[in-house]
């Protein structure tokens, strides 16, 4: 979900950046003047950055807030799709799920290997 939030924010930021840049260049008296070119780029960077930030916040609200709070119908889960994947990720992220296990199988094995007693008495070779 974070992947799509970042992609939506970048798309919005790039669109606004190039839109403001071309509109500023078209509306300036001399678009090839170095001073006006720098001002157009600064305006475009500020506008693109603001809209990237706004897109990131709005994407976070829409994707996480709206899609995860939808009422789940049991018949809709049979078809699959985006809502089913969101519900599966939420269930996996719960404590005790596959993404957040309450105990680690590998660490318990390593603890057992280290705590085994080494009290075996070796017999002499000649006995």
Order of alpha helices (4+ residues) and beta strands (2+ residues): alpha-alpha-alpha-alpha-alpha
